[in-house]
Amino acid sequence: MCSHANMPLMLHRGPNYENYSEHSWHICFRITCTSSLFPDIRELTHVLIFAFKVTTLIKVVYKNNDIRLELSRLARIVDPKMKIQGEVSYKCENVATLDPISFETPEAYISLPKWNTKRMGSISFDFRTTEPNGLILFTHGKPQERKDAARSQKNTKVDFFAVELLDGSLYLLLDMGSGTIKVKATQTKVNDGAWYHVDIQRDGRSGTISVNSRRTPFTASGESEILDLEGDMYLGGLPADRTNLILPTELWTAMLNYGYVGCIRDLFIDGRSKDIRQIAEAQNGAGIKPSCNKQPGKQCESYPCKNRGVCKEGWNRFICDCTGTGYWSRTCEREASILSYDGSMYMKVVMPTIMHTEAEDVSLRFRSQRAYGLLMATTSRDSADTLRLELDGGRVKLTVNLDCIRINCNSSKGPETLYAGQKLNDNEWHTVRVVRRGKTYKLTVDDDVAEGQMVGDHTRLEFHNIETGIMTERRYVSSIPSSFIGHLQSLRFNGMLYIDLCKNGDIDYCELNARFGVRSIIADPVTFKSKSSYLSLATLQAYTSMHLFFQFKTTSPDGFILFNSGDGNDFIAVELVKGYIHYVFDLGNGPNLIKGKSERALNDNQWHNVAITRDNSNTHTLKVDATATSQSINGAKNLDLKGIHSTCYMCSKFMFSISTSYFMYLADHISVRCSQTVCLVSAQNIQSCCTSTCSAYSMLFYFLWLCLGTQSTWLRQGKDCGLV
């Protein structure tokens, strides 16, 4: 029997740890196990390991009917029936306590030696945090070329082992060469600030993970019994330089750059304790403290987040969410860089290696007066895979395409799309956020939220580039989005603030011709140099709704700017009358006029913005610079511009026609005088369908663009739009 007094007892079993470890006791155990509890010796061994990591036991006996096994005696004489893991001494002695450590920042981590686990092994530790996400353990093996059955191509794969905390739940991830298993070990959230004990046992392909004695079994994929690991094991996070690391797609915390913030103690690997405090001190790890104390009070009480940043409580720290503020850094005090795009500009981040992700966090801010344009897209050189954000009719459209058709995985019906927001082309800043976790994804635009669920099991996104403004990688893209005209700021993709990284030269794989700073954007200007200048354009698509935007400057007080006729009496026209914009339209119930509101006449040789919209409720809005005027129309709701009076024509055959009676009808409702010189720019949603000089009747074209003489002159294009 044991006879030493005041011997410390270390029973490491979940929340009871603190109660026992504060006392110095002497205790010895006699355990008798019956077959109803433990059907075999291996089960007994596992339960003992789960229950007591460091303690004193004597005379451990297993009974099953007539079978009696004195386990402790058999272990001492090294009986071949027994397997012993870790350090076992056959005497009562004091056991040194292992101090906890705190990871104070997501960037903090320590490196542990290679885990020689091969066929079997065990890991146990305690953790404590209030934060929902963090990578706790990760290690992987040598890279191997394996064929990807889904994509019929070879990919670099590795055996790996990981434990992560995601959305408050604990997960074990394991790949032994035949595919990854991801085991959810908890049914309730474990980021409540309490201590939790984790114990992982593996024997070949099978094993269990226990959290506070709640066991979850697992079985690795394939036939291999060997877990082939190589290199360091990382505790608490990953190094900043990950050049030599192969991060599994399934390890979402690594993809999202979520380091662990909280406490770890009593780490045992294969039964041997690891003094992680001493290891951290030896590695001089930044952001690691050799203790674990929860600071009293709320960290956000001092309002540390500046510039409208949202403060969230972390583990002994505050977390400032700067999304939507236009600022970044720990307290949102640094202004984020802005890029200006004029329709011919882009930024392209070429990833150092091909990327594969199953989870993404994307956010950005934009400002534009255009209803269409590419905000951001991931693109691949080898597939149609994309996660794309674009303006589409004044709304934000999210497209997620995992190219399941090309790789023949039979689980997708094509690209998934979501829409959020409306009338976002108002030249105001708007915030976009995308969160995807496997098959679940969510789009948030300002306060408007849309959610979706992907079909099938294929969840991996492949990409080589992150592009903004213009999509340059078009090989597998069936529909190219319009180029973006406006401003972008605070583009963050999985924790990387790419616009600022490009500006500061922190990454060397960034291509761009977009300009930094808030620039005045003049896109594709053209000049009408005489009364006879005009341009024929594609018919406006305006049957149920419409968006039209252009910029202009002139010194002339009067002039026809735009006209599109249609079936019957349907038409729309935009003109400048005494220096003010008039919008005239007829949907079949008679003409209507909306006059633009301006503080002064617009023929001041300065650029002015004009936006005309019509929604499905038949509300027409004319916005001149920052002032909008709306009018709801009853009666006919369809604007048919595709009839015999359509202004879309081809010059080679000149297919435009207009009747004399229709000409007289227009003359009653449109005020126009000949303009000498007008410069137009950025006529969005209109495409030229003529490429050569046309001649026509001057009387008819008087009511088209500008007064047309006997000699028609095509517009002159150029980057500079000067008035002559």
C-alpha positions in Angstrom: 0.0 0.0 0.0 1.0 3.6 -0.5 2.2 5.4 2.6 3.4 8.9 1.5 1.5 11.8 2.9 0.5 15.0 1.2 0.9 13.5 -2.3 -0.9 15.6 -4.9 -3.7 14.0 -6.8 -4.0 14.9 -10.5 -7.3 13.8 -11.9 -7.7 15.4 -15.3 -11.3 14.9 -16.2 -13.1 17.9 -17.6 -14.4 20.5 -15.2 -13.5 18.5 -12.1 -9.8 19.1 -12.7 -9.8 22.5 -10.9 -11.5 21.1 -7.8 -9.1 18.3 -7.3 -5.8 19.9 -8.3 -6.2 22.6 -5.7 -5.7 20.1 -2.9 -2.8 17.8 -1.8 -4.2 14.4 -1.2 -2.9 10.9 -0.9 -5.1 8.3 -2.6 -4.9 4.8 -4.1 -7.4 2.9 -6.2 -8.6 -0.6 -6.4 -10.7 -1.0 -9.6 -12.7 -4.1 -10.4 -14.4 -4.2 -13.8 -17.2 -6.5 -14.9 -18.0 -7.8 -18.4 -21.2 -5.8 -18.5 -19.2 -2.6 -18.4 -16.1 -3.6 -20.4 -16.6 -6.4 -22.9 -12.9 -6.7 -23.7 -9.5 -5.6 -22.4 -9.0 -3.0 -25.2 -12.2 -1.3 -24.1 -11.1 -1.2 -20.5 -7.7 0.3 -21.5 -9.4 3.1 -23.4 -11.8 3.9 -20.6 -9.0 4.1 -18.1 -7.1 6.4 -20.4 -10.1 8.6 -20.8 -10.9 8.8 -17.2 -7.4 9.4 -15.7 -4.5 10.9 -17.5 -2.3 11.3 -14.4 -3.1 9.6 -11.2 -2.2 6.7 -8.9 -3.9 3.3 -9.4 -3.2 0.0 -7.6 -4.4 -3.5 -8.4 -6.4 -3.0 -11.5 -8.5 -6.1 -12.1 -10.6 -7.2 -15.0 -13.3 -9.9 -14.4 -15.4 -11.7 -17.0 -17.2 -14.8 -15.7 -14.4 -17.2 -14.8 -11.7 -15.0 -16.3 -9.7 -12.8 -14.0 -6.9 -10.6 -15.3 -4.7 -8.6 -12.9 -4.0 -5.8 -15.4 -1.6 -3.8 -13.2 0.5 -6.9 -12.4 0.5 -8.1 -16.0 1.7 -4.6 -17.1 4.5 -4.6 -14.6 5.8 -8.0 -15.7 5.5 -6.8 -19.4 3.0 -9.6 -20.3 2.5 -9.8 -24.1 -1.3 -9.5 -23.6 -0.8 -5.9 -22.4 -0.1 -2.8 -24.4 1.2 0.2 -22.5 1.3 3.7 -23.9 3.1 6.6 -22.3 5.1 6.7 -19.1 4.0 4.3 -16.3 5.9 4.1 -13.0 5.0 1.4 -10.5 5.2 3.5 -7.3 3.4 6.4 -5.7 5.1 9.7 -6.3 4.5 13.3 -6.7 3.6 14.4 -10.2 4.7 17.8 -11.5 1.9 20.1 -12.6 1.9 21.4 -16.1 1.2 25.1 -16.4 -1.3 26.3 -19.0 -0.5 28.8 -21.7 -2.6 31.4 -23.4 -2.6 32.2 -27.1 -3.4 35.9 -27.1 -3.6 36.6 -30.8 -4.7 34.6 -33.9 -1.1 34.8 -35.2 0.4 33.0 -32.1 1.5 29.4 -32.4 4.1 26.9 -31.2 5.8 24.1 -33.1 6.0 20.6 -31.7 8.2 17.8 -32.9 7.1 15.3 -35.5 4.3 12.9 -34.2 5.5 9.4 -34.8 2.1 7.8 -34.8 2.1 5.4 -37.7 -0.3 2.7 -36.7 -1.6 3.9 -33.3 -1.4 6.9 -31.1 -3.1 9.2 -28.6 -3.4 12.9 -28.0 -5.1 14.6 -25.1 -5.3 18.2 -23.9 -7.6 20.7 -22.1 -8.7 24.0 -23.8 -10.7 27.0 -22.7 -11.9 29.9 -24.8 -14.9 32.2 -25.6 -14.1 32.6 -29.3 -16.0 30.4 -31.8 -13.2 29.7 -34.3 -9.6 28.6 -34.2 -7.1 26.0 -35.4 -5.9 24.0 -32.4 -3.7 21.3 -33.9 -2.4 20.5 -37.3 0.3 18.3 -38.8 0.7 16.6 -42.2 2.9 14.1 -44.1 4.9 14.1 -47.3 3.2 15.4 -50.4 2.0 12.6 -52.7 0.5 12.7 -56.2 -3.0 11.2 -56.0 -5.6 11.0 -58.7 -8.7 13.1 -58.1 -11.6 10.9 -59.2 -14.0 13.8 -59.4 -11.8 15.9 -61.8 -9.9 13.1 -63.5 -6.6 14.7 -62.7 -3.7 14.4 -60.3 -3.5 16.6 -57.2 -0.9 16.9 -54.5 -2.4 15.2 -51.4 -1.0 14.5 -47.9 -1.9 12.5 -44.9 -2.9 14.9 -42.1 -4.3 15.2 -38.6 -6.1 18.3 -37.3 -8.4 19.6 -34.5 -10.3 22.8 -35.1 -12.9 24.9 -33.4 -15.5 26.2 -35.9 -18.6 28.1 -35.0 -18.2 26.9 -31.4 -18.1 23.2 -32.2 -15.0 21.0 -32.0 -14.0 18.9 -35.1 -11.4 16.2 -35.7 -10.1 15.9 -39.3 -8.1 12.9 -40.5 -6.8 11.7 -43.8 -4.8 8.5 -44.1 -4.4 8.5 -47.8 -7.9 7.7 -49.1 -9.9 10.8 -48.3 -10.7 13.1 -45.4 -13.1 12.4 -42.6 -14.4 15.3 -40.6 -15.9 14.3 -37.2 -18.0 16.7 -35.1 -17.1 15.8 -31.6 -19.6 18.1 -29.7 -23.3 18.6 -29.9 -23.3 21.8 -27.9 -21.0 24.9 -28.1 -17.8 24.6 -26.3 -16.7 28.3 -26.4 -18.3 29.3 -23.1 -15.1 30.0 -21.2 -15.1 26.6 -19.3 -12.3 24.0 -19.4 -12.9 21.1 -21.8 -10.9 17.9 -21.8 -10.2 16.3 -25.2 -8.9 12.8 -25.6 -8.2 11.2 -29.0 -7.3 7.5 -29.4 -6.5 5.9 -32.7 -5.7 2.2 -33.5 -5.2 1.7 -37.2 -8.2 3.2 -39.1 -10.5 3.3 -36.0 -10.6 5.5 -33.0 -12.5 7.7 -30.7 -12.5 11.4 -29.8 -13.9 12.3 -26.3 -14.8 15.7 -25.1 -15.5 15.7 -21.3 -15.9 11.9 -21.5 -18.5 12.1 -24.3 -17.1 9.7 -26.9 -17.5 9.8 -30.6 -16.1 6.9 -32.7 -14.6 7.4 -36.1 -13.2 5.3 -38.9 -10.8 6.6 -41.5 -11.5 6.1 -45.2 -9.8 3.5 -47.3 -7.8 0.4 -46.3 -4.5 1.9 -44.9 -3.8 1.5 -41.2 -0.9 3.9 -41.3 -0.9 7.6 -40.7 2.2 8.8 -42.3 3.2 12.2 -40.9 6.3 14.4 -41.5 7.5 17.6 -40.0 6.3 19.7 -37.1 3.0 19.6 -35.4 1.5 23.1 -34.9 -0.4 24.1 -31.8 -2.7 27.2 -31.8 -2.3 28.2 -35.4 0.1 28.3 -38.4 3.2 30.3 -39.3 2.9 33.3 -41.5 5.1 31.7 -44.1 3.2 28.6 -45.3 5.3 28.0 -48.4 6.1 24.4 -47.3 2.7 23.6 -45.9 0.0 21.8 -47.9 -3.3 22.9 -46.3 -6.3 20.6 -46.8 -9.3 22.1 -48.4 -11.5 20.5 -45.7 -9.6 22.4 -42.9 -11.7 25.5 -43.0 -10.0 27.4 -40.1 -6.7 27.2 -42.1 -8.4 28.4 -45.3 -10.1 31.3 -43.4 -7.0 32.2 -41.4 -8.6 31.6 -38.1 -5.9 31.1 -35.4 -6.9 29.9 -31.9 -7.2 32.4 -29.1 -7.6 30.9 -25.7 -5.8 28.6 -23.2 -4.3 25.1 -23.6 -3.0 22.9 -20.8 -1.9 19.3 -20.1 -1.0 18.3 -23.6 -0.1 14.6 -23.7 1.0 12.9 -26.9 1.1 9.1 -26.8 0.9 9.3 -23.0 3.9 11.6 -22.6 3.4 15.1 -21.3 4.6 18.1 -23.3 5.7 21.1 -21.3 4.2 23.6 -23.8 5.1 26.5 -21.5 8.8 25.6 -21.7 8.5 25.0 -25.5 6.9 28.4 -26.0 9.6 30.2 -24.0 12.3 28.4 -26.0 10.7 29.4 -29.3 10.2 33.0 -28.0 6.7 32.8 -29.4 5.0 36.2 -29.8 1.5 36.5 -28.3 1.8 33.6 -25.9 1.5 34.0 -22.1 2.5 31.4 -19.5 -0.8 31.5 -17.6 -4.6 31.4 -18.1 -6.8 34.0 -16.5 -10.1 35.3 -17.7 -10.0 39.1 -17.3 -13.1 40.5 -15.5 -15.5 42.8 -17.2 -16.3 43.5 -20.9 -13.4 44.3 -23.3 -15.8 46.5 -25.4 -16.9 48.7 -22.5 -14.2 51.2 -23.4 -15.5 51.5 -27.0 -12.1 50.8 -28.6 -13.3 50.5 -32.2 -13.1 53.7 -34.2 -15.0 54.9 -37.3 -18.2 53.0 -36.6 -16.4 49.7 -36.2 -18.4 47.0 -34.5 -16.9 45.7 -31.3 -17.1 42.0 -30.4 -16.0 40.3 -27.2 -13.1 37.8 -27.6 -10.9 35.9 -25.1 -9.3 38.7 -23.0 -9.5 40.9 -26.1 -11.9 43.0 -28.2 -12.4 42.3 -31.8 -13.2 45.2 -34.1 -15.2 44.3 -37.2 -14.3 47.1 -39.7 -16.5 45.7 -42.5 -18.4 48.6 -44.1 -16.5 51.3 -42.4 -13.8 52.0 -45.1 -11.1 51.5 -42.4 -9.0 48.6 -41.2 -6.5 47.5 -38.5 -7.0 46.4 -34.9 -9.2 49.4 -34.0 -10.4 50.4 -37.5 -8.2 53.5 -37.4 -6.4 53.1 -40.8 -8.2 54.3 -43.9 -8.6 51.5 -46.5 -7.2 52.3 -50.0 -9.7 53.0 -52.8 -9.3 51.9 -56.4 -11.0 53.9 -59.2 -12.2 52.0 -62.4 -13.2 53.6 -65.7 -14.4 50.5 -67.5 -11.0 49.7 -69.0 -9.3 49.1 -65.6 -8.8 46.1 -63.4 -6.9 44.6 -60.5 -5.9 40.9 -60.8 -4.3 38.9 -57.9 -2.5 35.9 -59.4 -2.3 33.3 -56.6 1.2 31.7 -56.2 -0.3 28.2 -56.4 -3.7 26.9 -57.5 -6.2 27.4 -54.6 -8.9 25.0 -53.5 -11.4 26.1 -50.8 -14.6 24.9 -49.3 -15.2 28.0 -47.1 -14.9 31.6 -48.0 -15.4 35.0 -46.2 -15.5 37.8 -48.7 -16.3 41.5 -48.2 -15.9 44.7 -50.1 -17.3 48.2 -50.5 -18.2 49.8 -53.8 -19.7 53.0 -55.2 -21.0 53.4 -58.7 -23.6 55.1 -60.8 -23.7 52.1 -63.2 -26.3 49.4 -62.9 -24.0 46.7 -64.3 -20.3 45.8 -63.7 -18.0 43.2 -62.3 -17.1 43.8 -58.6 -15.0 40.7 -57.9 -14.5 37.2 -59.2 -12.3 34.2 -58.6 -11.3 32.6 -61.9 -9.6 29.4 -62.9 -7.4 28.6 -65.9 -8.6 25.0 -66.0 -12.3 25.2 -65.2 -15.4 27.3 -65.0 -15.2 27.4 -61.2 -16.0 30.9 -59.9 -17.3 32.9 -57.0 -18.4 36.1 -58.6 -20.0 39.4 -57.4 -21.4 41.8 -59.9 -23.8 44.6 -60.3 -26.8 43.4 -62.3 -29.6 45.9 -62.9 -28.7 47.9 -59.8 -28.6 44.8 -57.6 -25.7 42.7 -56.4 -25.6 39.3 -58.0 -23.6 36.4 -56.5 -22.7 33.5 -58.7 -21.2 30.3 -57.4 -20.2 27.8 -60.0 -18.2 24.7 -59.0 -18.1 23.4 -62.6 -19.7 20.1 -61.6 -20.9 19.5 -65.2 -17.4 19.6 -66.6 -16.0 17.2 -64.0 -19.0 14.9 -64.3 -19.9 14.7 -60.7 -23.7 14.7 -61.4 -24.7 16.8 -58.5 -25.2 20.4 -59.8 -27.8 22.0 -62.0 -25.4 24.8 -63.1 -24.3 28.0 -61.3 -26.0 29.0 -58.1 -27.1 32.6 -57.9 -28.4 35.0 -55.3 -29.5 38.6 -55.5 -29.5 41.3 -52.7 -30.0 45.0 -52.6 -31.7 47.3 -55.1 -31.0 50.7 -56.7 -27.4 50.4 -55.6 -26.2 52.5 -58.6 -26.8 55.7 -56.6 -23.1 56.7 -56.2 -23.2 55.9 -52.5 -21.0 53.5 -50.7 -22.5 50.0 -50.2 -21.1 47.0 -48.3 -21.2 43.4 -49.7 -20.4 40.3 -47.7 -20.3 36.7 -48.7 -20.0 33.7 -46.3 -19.8 30.2 -47.7 -19.4 27.1 -45.6 -19.5 24.0 -47.8 -23.0 23.9 -49.4 -24.4 26.8 -47.4 -23.8 30.3 -48.6 -25.1 33.8 -47.7 -25.0 37.2 -49.4 -25.5 40.4 -47.4 -25.7 43.8 -49.1 -25.9 46.5 -46.5 -28.9 45.2 -44.4 -30.4 43.0 -47.1 -29.7 39.3 -46.6 -30.2 36.3 -49.0 -29.3 32.7 -48.3 -28.9 29.6 -50.4 -28.1 25.9 -50.3 -26.1 24.2 -53.0 -27.2 20.9 -54.6 -25.1 17.8 -54.2 -21.9 17.0 -52.4 -19.4 18.8 -54.5 -18.2 21.8 -52.5 -14.7 22.6 -53.6 -13.9 25.9 -55.4 -10.8 26.0 -57.6 -9.2 29.3 -58.6 -5.9 30.8 -59.8 -6.9 34.4 -59.7 -9.0 37.0 -57.8 -10.1 39.7 -60.3 -11.9 43.0 -60.0 -13.2 45.5 -62.6 -12.7 43.3 -65.7 -12.7 39.5 -66.0 -9.6 38.6 -68.0 -9.7 34.8 -67.5 -12.6 34.0 -69.9 -11.8 30.6 -71.4 -14.6 28.7 -69.6 -17.0 31.6 -69.0 -20.2 31.6 -71.0 -21.4 35.0 -70.1 -18.9 37.9 -69.5 -20.1 40.5 -67.0 -19.9 44.2 -67.9 -16.8 46.1 -66.9 -17.0 48.0 -63.7 -17.1 51.8 -63.6 -16.8 53.2 -60.1 -14.8 52.8 -56.9 -13.8 49.7 -54.8 -12.5 49.6 -51.3 -11.7 47.1 -48.5 -11.7 43.9 -50.6 -11.1 41.1 -48.1 -10.9 37.5 -49.1 -10.4 35.0 -46.4 -8.6 37.5 -44.2 -6.4 39.0 -46.9 -7.0 42.7 -47.6 -5.9 42.6 -51.2 -6.2 46.2 -52.3 -4.0 47.5 -49.5 -1.6 44.5 -49.9 -1.2 45.4 -53.5 -0.7 49.1 -52.8 1.9 48.5 -50.1 3.8 46.0 -52.1 3.2 43.3 -49.5 2.5 40.8 -52.2 4.3 40.4 -55.5 1.6 38.7 -57.5 -0.7 41.6 -58.1 -1.5 43.1 -61.6 -3.5 46.3 -61.9 -4.0 49.4 -64.0 -6.9 50.8 -61.8 -5.9 54.0 -60.1 -5.6 54.5 -56.4 -7.6 57.2 -54.8 -11.0 58.7 -55.5 -10.7 59.8 -59.1 -13.2 61.5 -61.4 -14.3 58.8 -63.7 -14.9 59.6 -67.4 -15.3 56.5 -69.4 -15.1 56.2 -73.2 -15.9 59.9 -74.1 -17.1 60.9 -77.5 -17.8 64.3 -79.0 -20.6 65.4 -81.3 -18.7 68.2 -83.2 -21.5 69.6 -85.4 -25.2 69.8 -85.9 -25.0 66.8 -88.3 -23.2 64.4 -85.9 -25.2 61.4 -84.7 -24.9 57.8 -83.6 -27.2 54.9 -84.1 -27.4 52.5 -81.2 -29.0 49.1 -80.4 -32.6 49.2 -79.4 -33.1 49.8 -75.6 -34.3 46.7 -73.8 -37.1 48.5 -71.8 -40.3 46.4 -72.2 -40.9 46.0 -68.4 -38.0 47.8 -66.8 -35.1 49.9 -67.9 -31.9 51.5 -66.7 -30.1 54.2 -68.7 -27.0 56.1 -67.6 -24.8 58.7 -69.3 -22.6 61.7 -68.6 -22.5 64.8 -70.7 -21.1 68.3 -70.8 -21.9 71.1 -73.2 -22.2 74.9 -73.6 -25.4 74.7 -75.7 -28.6 75.2 -73.8 -30.7 73.1 -76.2 -30.3 69.8 -77.9 -31.6 66.3 -78.5 -29.6 63.8 -76.6 -31.4 60.4 -77.0 -34.4 59.0 -78.8 -35.8 55.6 -79.3 -39.1 55.0 -81.0 -41.1 51.7 -81.0 -44.4 50.1 -81.9 -47.4 52.4 -82.2 -46.8 55.6 -80.3 -44.3 54.1 -77.8 -41.1 56.1 -77.5 -38.6 57.6 -75.1 -36.6 60.7 -75.5 -34.1 62.7 -73.5 -33.4 66.3 -74.4 -31.7 69.5 -73.0 -34.2 72.4 -72.9 -32.9 75.8 -71.8 -30.1 74.0 -69.9 -32.3 71.5 -68.1 -32.8 67.8 -68.7 -36.3 66.6 -70.0 -37.3 63.0 -70.1 -40.3 62.3 -72.4 -41.9 58.9 -72.8 -45.1 57.2 -74.0 -46.2 53.7 -73.1 -49.3 53.9 -75.2 -51.5 56.1 -72.9 -50.1 59.4 -74.1 -46.9 61.2 -73.6 -45.5 62.0 -70.1 -42.8 64.5 -69.2 -40.4 64.4 -66.2 -38.2 67.5 -65.8 -34.9 67.1 -64.1 -34.3 69.2 -61.0 -31.1 71.2 -61.1 -30.0 74.2 -59.1 -28.7 75.8 -62.2 -28.6 75.3 -66.0 -26.4 72.4 -67.0 -24.8 73.9 -70.1 -21.8 75.0 -68.0 -19.1 72.9 -69.7 -19.0 70.6 -66.7 -19.7 66.9 -66.5 -23.1 66.0 -65.3 -24.6 62.5 -64.6 -28.0 61.4 -65.8 -29.7 58.2 -64.7 -33.1 57.1 -65.9 -34.8 54.0 -64.5 -38.2 52.3 -64.7 -39.0 49.5 -62.4 -41.6 46.7 -62.7 -44.2 48.8 -60.9 -44.0 51.4 -63.7 -42.3 54.0 -61.6 -40.0 56.3 -63.7 -37.1 58.0 -62.0 -34.9 60.7 -63.5 -31.8 61.5 -61.5 -29.6 64.4 -62.5 -26.4 64.5 -60.6 -27.5 63.9 -57.0 -31.2 65.0 -57.3 -33.9 62.5 -58.3 -37.4 63.0 -59.5 -39.9 60.0 -59.7 -43.3 59.6 -61.2 -45.6 56.5 -61.1 -47.7 55.9 -64.3 -51.0 54.1 -64.4 -52.3 52.2 -67.4 -50.0 50.5 -69.8 -46.8 49.1 -68.2 -44.9 47.9 -71.3 -42.7 50.0 -73.4 -42.4 48.3 -76.8 -39.4 49.7 -78.6 -39.0 46.8 -81.1 -41.7 47.8 -83.6 -41.5 49.3 -87.1 -40.3 52.6 -85.7 -37.3 51.1 -83.9 -34.2 53.2 -84.2 -31.9 50.2 -84.3 -30.7 50.0 -87.9 -27.7 48.9 -89.9 -26.1 51.4 -92.1 -25.5 49.1 -95.1 -29.2 48.7 -95.8 -30.5 51.6 -93.6 -33.5 49.9 -92.0 -34.8 52.9 -90.1 -38.2 54.2 -91.0 -40.6 56.7 -89.5 -43.9 57.9 -90.9 -44.8 61.5 -91.5 -47.7 61.3 -89.2 -45.5 59.9 -86.4 -43.1 62.8 -87.1 -45.9 65.3 -86.6 -47.0 63.4 -83.4 -43.5 63.8 -82.0 -43.3 67.4 -82.9 -46.2 68.2 -80.6 -44.5 66.7 -77.5 -40.8 67.3 -77.8 -39.0 70.7 -77.6 -35.7 70.7 -79.3 -33.3 73.1 -81.0 -30.1 72.3 -82.8 -27.1 71.9 -80.6 -23.8 73.0 -81.9 -21.4 70.7 -79.9 -22.2 68.1 -77.2 -19.9 65.6 -75.6 -21.4 62.3 -74.3 -19.7 59.7 -72.2 -20.5 56.4 -70.6 -23.8 55.6 -72.3 -24.4 52.4 -70.5 -26.6 49.6 -71.8 -26.3 50.9 -75.4 -24.2 49.4 -78.1 -23.4 50.9 -81.5 -24.8 48.9 -84.4 -23.3 51.1 -87.1 -19.7 51.3 -88.2 -19.7 53.6 -91.3 -21.1 56.8 -92.5 -24.8 56.9 -93.2 -27.0 59.4 -95.1 -30.6 60.0 -94.6 -33.4 62.5 -94.7 -32.4 65.4 -92.5 -36.1 66.0 -91.5 -36.3 62.6 -89.9 -33.1 62.6 -88.1 -33.8 66.1 -86.7 -35.7 64.2 -84.0 -33.0 61.6 -83.4 -29.8 62.7 -81.9 -28.9 66.2 -83.1 -30.1 68.2 -86.1 -28.8 66.4 -89.2 -27.6 68.3 -92.3 -27.1 66.9 -95.8 -23.7 65.5 -94.9 -23.7 63.2 -91.9 -20.6 63.1 -89.8 -19.8 60.3 -87.3 -18.8 61.0 -83.8 -15.1 61.3 -83.0 -13.9 59.0 -80.2 -11.0 59.9 -77.9 -10.0 59.8 -74.3 -10.2 63.6 -74.0 -13.5 65.2 -74.8 -12.9 68.8 -75.6 -15.6 71.2 -76.9 -14.7 72.9 -80.2 
